[in-house]
Amino acid sequence: MLKAAICGGSGYTGGELIRLLSNHSRVKITAVTSEKSAGKTVSDLFPHLSGHSNLTYEPLERERLFKKADIFFMALPHAASQSAVDFFFKNGKKVIDLSADYRLKSAKTYEEWYKTPHKFRETLKKAVYGMPELHGAKIAKSSLIANPGCYPTGAILGLYPALKSKFIGSDSIVIDSASGTTGAGRNADIAFSYCEVNEGFKAYSIASHRHTPEIEQELSAVAGKNIKVDFTPHLAPYDRGILTTIYAKLKKKADTKTILAAYSKAFVKEPFIRVLSEDKFPNVKNVRGTNLCDIGLVVNKRTNTLIIVTAIDNLMKGAAGQAVHNMNIMMGFKETEGLKDIALFP
């Protein structure tokens, strides 16, 4: 039985990790950490998990925690993961980091967008970007996985086959994404209170969101050349889910049916990608509580534009679900273990 520790287990993503791993037949959760909630039980913070875990939150004391687990899920804030990830990884543990600290291959780019130094550049070089559909073989051989961000997951998966098959150009990609409020974390911020969010819909971090370089990094690797995108995130009045709409000019003549066939072929072996049939498009409601990514698309012949729509659950495929998928690949478990027949979040 694989022993797992969840560091930063009091947030929404931490709660999802507890939910998933407590139902995983090959895993036992042996520790959960939280500085603010130390001494409280999991069910104190997440009553819906009362039948799943009786663990008590403890501080992240690295030397003591080290002995309790074989694999560490780091659900800490950006910058807070750097040191702990380096410690556990260098001491032979497997680590899946859900922050942004090890996603960007360039420390300089990380420091530019996250406004903090990266102090562990040698460890950064050894991290594998954890998108199974793109990097499954590398994930299987790695002990340090940088779990992708939620917005990049929906955007990259939506564009991957079109770029790989050279259906679209790389100089006119526009990405609009709408996320539920859980994407902001479990914080007491007035901007995410009910009265502020309900019946509202707004764009934010326009031309400056920190997930932009992550999207560009992965798309550039697929295309084999440097790519820049226009990415605009939006805050939507629902709890969880991300709907992403992507626009790109066609590079060669193709109709909707042809491109859909290419997408189906590209993802034929991927258990969590659903390419929808012609004239059908994703809805966040249909992926809620799952590790699925739904993809629909259409060619607008009038403007020679490919329009792609993806839907994911930001806490699942965009965070905890993808982390468990990465763990399954790392450990040689069946990819769908603990993820295929999961109950929906209440």
Wavefront OBJ file of the C-alpha trace (Angstrom):
o trace
v 0.000 0.000 0.000
v 1.399 3.366 -1.051
v 1.570 5.852 1.836
v 0.627 9.395 0.833
v 0.907 12.759 2.588
v -1.095 15.808 1.504
v 0.663 19.054 2.352
v -1.764 21.953 2.352
v -4.797 19.761 2.783
v -7.256 22.363 4.052
v -8.036 24.104 0.754
v -10.460 23.028 -1.949
v -7.797 21.102 -3.856
v -6.571 19.463 -0.654
v -10.113 18.374 0.131
v -10.452 16.837 -3.330
v -7.171 14.965 -2.878
v -8.463 13.543 0.400
v -11.721 12.517 -1.290
v -9.958 10.786 -4.165
v -7.088 9.127 -2.320
v -9.277 7.831 0.505
v -11.186 5.874 -2.149
v -8.070 4.643 -3.973
v -7.508 0.919 -3.491
v -3.694 1.211 -3.689
v -3.188 4.244 -1.420
v -3.396 5.066 2.270
v -3.338 8.701 3.404
v -0.981 8.841 6.373
v -0.750 12.610 6.958
v -2.451 15.888 6.084
v -0.941 19.258 6.884
v -2.245 22.770 7.465
v -0.630 25.530 9.475
v -3.868 27.400 10.185
v -5.981 24.302 10.872
v -3.473 22.220 12.839
v -5.303 20.194 15.499
v -8.576 20.103 13.605
v -9.845 16.963 11.906
v -10.593 16.548 8.225
v -14.325 16.322 8.980
v -14.138 19.633 10.892
v -13.194 21.366 7.646
v -14.969 19.073 5.184
v -18.097 17.543 6.765
v -18.875 15.673 3.543
v -15.651 13.674 4.083
v -16.570 12.511 7.589
v -16.928 8.923 6.417
v -13.661 8.987 4.486
v -10.963 10.203 6.864
v -10.383 10.542 10.603
v -6.996 12.231 10.191
v -6.014 15.363 12.123
v -4.206 18.256 10.459
v -0.629 18.845 11.553
v 2.019 21.479 10.786
v 4.385 20.832 7.896
v 7.411 19.717 9.899
v 9.505 18.190 7.147
v 11.755 15.828 9.105
v 8.843 14.307 11.038
v 6.559 14.150 8.023
v 9.279 12.537 5.901
v 8.956 9.243 7.780
v 5.201 9.008 7.287
v 4.841 8.775 3.510
v 6.273 7.511 0.231
v 4.680 10.172 -1.966
v 3.950 13.817 -1.185
v 1.182 15.894 -2.760
v 2.083 19.552 -2.343
v -1.087 21.682 -2.422
v 0.622 24.764 -1.038
v 0.464 28.369 -2.302
v 2.851 29.489 -5.014
v 6.396 30.098 -3.662
v 5.577 28.167 -0.468
v 6.204 24.839 -2.208
v 9.746 25.485 -3.381
v 11.712 24.470 -0.301
v 9.536 21.543 0.804
v 9.461 20.049 -2.698
v 13.252 20.280 -2.908
v 13.661 18.606 0.513
v 11.388 15.628 -0.137
v 12.618 15.104 -3.698
v 16.320 15.236 -2.819
v 15.724 12.763 -0.009
v 14.292 10.158 -2.361
v 10.551 10.701 -2.071
v 8.139 11.002 -4.975
v 6.582 14.453 -5.201
v 3.628 15.911 -7.086
v 3.559 19.683 -6.755
v 0.223 21.371 -7.452
v 1.591 24.913 -7.189
v 3.235 26.800 -10.053
v 6.714 26.568 -8.529
v 8.064 23.840 -10.829
v 5.886 24.206 -13.951
v 7.921 26.767 -15.871
v 11.209 25.414 -17.194
v 12.803 28.856 -17.096
v 13.518 30.210 -13.623
v 13.783 33.669 -15.169
v 10.266 33.415 -16.610
v 8.944 32.158 -13.267
v 10.511 35.089 -11.425
v 9.140 37.563 -13.981
v 5.522 36.364 -13.678
v 5.386 35.291 -10.011
v 7.520 38.134 -8.627
v 9.604 35.877 -6.391
v 13.028 34.215 -6.775
v 13.327 30.523 -7.620
v 15.889 29.214 -5.153
v 16.110 25.604 -6.371
v 17.055 25.768 -10.038
v 18.748 22.361 -10.172
v 15.616 20.686 -8.828
v 13.511 22.730 -11.267
v 15.467 21.182 -14.168
v 14.403 17.695 -13.059
v 10.670 18.393 -12.838
v 8.359 16.927 -15.508
v 5.295 18.876 -16.596
v 2.465 16.579 -15.555
v 0.026 16.510 -18.446
v -0.458 12.770 -19.081
v -1.845 13.195 -22.597
v 1.360 14.954 -23.690
v 4.076 13.614 -21.386
v 2.954 10.202 -20.148
v 6.255 8.435 -20.907
v 8.301 11.050 -19.038
v 5.879 11.040 -16.094
v 6.295 7.271 -15.734
v 10.054 7.693 -15.236
v 9.975 10.771 -13.013
v 9.914 11.302 -9.258
v 8.989 14.991 -9.447
v 5.864 16.118 -11.263
v 4.738 19.708 -11.757
v 0.968 19.416 -11.918
v -0.466 21.762 -14.590
v -2.558 24.802 -13.812
v -6.312 24.670 -14.325
v -6.575 27.209 -17.147
v -3.591 25.763 -19.049
v -5.103 22.267 -18.874
v -8.243 23.237 -20.772
v -6.354 25.447 -23.238
v -3.473 23.087 -24.026
v -5.645 20.002 -24.460
v -7.954 21.976 -26.719
v -5.128 23.151 -28.991
v -2.756 20.187 -28.928
v -4.132 18.135 -31.871
v -4.735 21.208 -34.060
v -1.158 22.416 -33.606
v 0.358 18.949 -33.874
v -1.453 18.300 -37.164
v -0.681 21.846 -38.369
v -4.327 22.735 -38.998
v -3.859 26.181 -37.481
v -1.336 28.967 -37.513
v 0.531 29.880 -34.355
v 0.316 33.665 -34.602
v -3.395 34.301 -34.022
v -4.492 32.185 -31.058
v -7.095 33.730 -28.755
v -8.135 31.919 -25.560
v -11.117 32.956 -23.421
v -11.729 30.959 -20.222
v -14.443 31.208 -17.580
v -13.809 29.670 -14.153
v -15.978 29.051 -11.126
v -15.106 30.714 -7.828
v -13.242 27.715 -6.346
v -10.442 28.614 -8.749
v -9.528 31.465 -6.417
v -8.973 29.129 -3.473
v -10.635 28.857 -0.100
v -9.976 32.407 1.055
v -12.061 35.040 2.805
v -11.812 37.664 0.064
v -14.677 40.084 -0.506
v -14.215 39.839 -4.292
v -15.327 36.202 -4.118
v -18.164 36.594 -1.645
v -21.670 35.547 -2.693
v -23.021 39.063 -3.208
v -20.037 40.068 -5.336
v -20.063 36.982 -7.572
v -23.753 36.101 -7.854
v -25.373 37.317 -11.089
v -22.020 38.731 -12.218
v -19.556 37.791 -14.949
v -16.266 39.606 -15.440
v -12.849 39.394 -17.054
v -9.764 39.852 -14.893
v -5.945 39.861 -15.166
v -6.357 40.881 -18.804
v -3.091 40.413 -20.746
v -1.316 39.646 -17.464
v -2.526 36.327 -16.015
v 0.288 34.163 -14.619
v -0.885 31.044 -16.455
v -0.039 32.676 -19.795
v 3.644 31.626 -19.933
v 2.690 28.085 -18.943
v 0.273 27.849 -21.869
v 2.861 29.344 -24.223
v 5.607 27.023 -22.992
v 3.669 23.845 -23.751
v 2.142 25.032 -27.030
v 5.569 26.155 -28.241
v 6.937 22.677 -27.558
v 4.111 21.108 -29.586
v 4.524 23.525 -32.497
v 8.309 23.469 -32.465
v 8.524 27.253 -32.419
v 7.861 30.147 -30.109
v 4.148 30.881 -29.618
v 2.440 33.852 -27.998
v -1.275 33.831 -27.181
v -3.961 36.276 -26.123
v -5.397 34.740 -22.947
v -8.245 36.284 -20.964
v -9.697 34.601 -17.852
v -13.199 35.340 -16.543
v -14.877 34.797 -13.182
v -18.230 33.029 -13.526
v -21.009 32.709 -10.900
v -20.779 28.967 -10.231
v -18.689 26.899 -7.830
v -16.478 24.794 -10.051
v -15.618 24.211 -13.678
v -13.770 25.950 -16.516
v -15.211 26.545 -19.965
v -12.567 27.569 -22.496
v -13.288 28.920 -25.977
v -10.341 29.108 -28.379
v -10.091 30.862 -31.743
v -7.336 30.209 -34.308
v -6.997 30.857 -38.037
v -6.836 27.763 -40.217
v -3.525 27.195 -41.938
v -4.844 24.657 -44.421
v -8.246 23.838 -45.829
v -10.267 21.493 -43.617
v -13.849 21.047 -42.498
v -15.251 20.307 -39.046
v -15.574 16.577 -39.675
v -11.933 16.224 -40.768
v -10.571 18.058 -37.745
v -12.838 16.161 -35.338
v -11.465 12.910 -36.798
v -7.920 14.138 -36.132
v -8.835 14.969 -32.529
v -10.419 11.548 -31.993
v -7.286 9.890 -33.356
v -4.961 12.014 -31.207
v -6.839 11.153 -28.013
v -8.007 7.606 -28.853
v -5.981 6.042 -26.016
v -6.681 8.763 -23.448
v -9.278 7.644 -20.877
v -10.230 11.131 -19.696
v -10.673 12.965 -22.992
v -14.094 12.989 -24.651
v -14.180 14.403 -28.176
v -17.790 15.307 -28.819
v -19.549 14.618 -32.097
v -20.271 17.313 -34.663
v -22.675 20.068 -33.537
v -22.208 19.171 -29.846
v -20.283 21.343 -27.418
v -19.094 21.021 -23.805
v -20.911 22.174 -20.688
v -19.123 22.429 -17.336
v -22.133 20.760 -15.740
v -21.309 17.526 -17.578
v -17.756 17.205 -16.185
v -18.421 18.347 -12.618
v -16.694 16.127 -10.061
v -14.862 14.120 -12.748
v -11.385 13.994 -14.255
v -12.789 14.421 -17.757
v -12.015 17.013 -20.406
v -14.782 17.421 -22.987
v -13.811 18.926 -26.349
v -16.038 20.226 -29.143
v -15.135 22.257 -32.204
v -16.400 23.833 -35.406
v -14.880 25.438 -38.482
v -16.295 28.864 -39.226
v -15.988 28.876 -43.025
v -16.942 32.549 -43.260
v -13.824 33.653 -41.356
v -11.576 30.611 -41.916
v -11.395 30.152 -38.141
v -11.274 27.017 -36.022
v -13.305 27.466 -32.828
v -12.560 24.956 -30.057
v -14.466 24.627 -26.780
v -13.271 22.599 -23.770
v -14.783 21.956 -20.341
v -13.063 20.640 -17.234
v -13.652 20.655 -13.493
v -10.951 23.030 -12.234
v -10.547 21.098 -8.967
v -10.344 17.736 -10.720
v -8.811 17.654 -14.211
v -7.446 21.096 -13.380
v -5.856 20.037 -10.074
v -6.483 17.028 -7.799
v -7.788 14.573 -10.399
v -4.858 15.220 -12.702
v -2.474 14.818 -9.746
v -3.910 11.377 -8.968
v -3.709 10.485 -12.666
v -0.023 11.459 -12.566
v 0.514 9.349 -9.458
v -1.079 6.341 -11.152
v 1.320 6.655 -14.074
v 4.354 7.207 -11.821
v 3.552 4.149 -9.746
v 2.572 1.869 -12.612
v -1.062 1.693 -11.499
v -3.943 1.572 -13.953
v -4.457 5.151 -15.193
v -8.113 5.248 -14.185
v -7.549 3.786 -10.696
v -9.485 5.871 -8.160
v -10.804 8.199 -10.840
v -13.232 6.324 -13.063
v -16.125 5.681 -10.702
v -15.994 8.636 -8.344
v -18.935 10.246 -6.617
v -19.759 13.815 -7.581
v -18.845 16.607 -5.191
v -21.960 17.557 -3.175
l 1 2 3 4 5 6 7 8 9 10 11 12 13 14 15 16 17 18 19 20 21 22 23 24 25 26 27 28 29 30 31 32 33 34 35 36 37 38 39 40 41 42 43 44 45 46 47 48 49 50 51 52 53 54 55 56 57 58 59 60 61 62 63 64 65 66 67 68 69 70 71 72 73 74 75 76 77 78 79 80 81 82 83 84 85 86 87 88 89 90 91 92 93 94 95 96 97 98 99 100 101 102 103 104 105 106 107 108 109 110 111 112 113 114 115 116 117 118 119 120 121 122 123 124 125 126 127 128 129 130 131 132 133 134 135 136 137 138 139 140 141 142 143 144 145 146 147 148 149 150 151 152 153 154 155 156 157 158 159 160 161 162 163 164 165 166 167 168 169 170 171 172 173 174 175 176 177 178 179 180 181 182 183 184 185 186 187 188 189 190 191 192 193 194 195 196 197 198 199 200 201 202 203 204 205 206 207 208 209 210 211 212 213 214 215 216 217 218 219 220 221 222 223 224 225 226 227 228 229 230 231 232 233 234 235 236 237 238 239 240 241 242 243 244 245 246 247 248 249 250 251 252 253 254 255 256 257 258 259 260 261 262 263 264 265 266 267 268 269 270 271 272 273 274 275 276 277 278 279 280 281 282 283 284 285 286 287 288 289 290 291 292 293 294 295 296 297 298 299 300 301 302 303 304 305 306 307 308 309 310 311 312 313 314 315 316 317 318 319 320 321 322 323 324 325 326 327 328 329 330 331 332 333 334 335 336 337 338 339 340 341 342 343 344 345 346
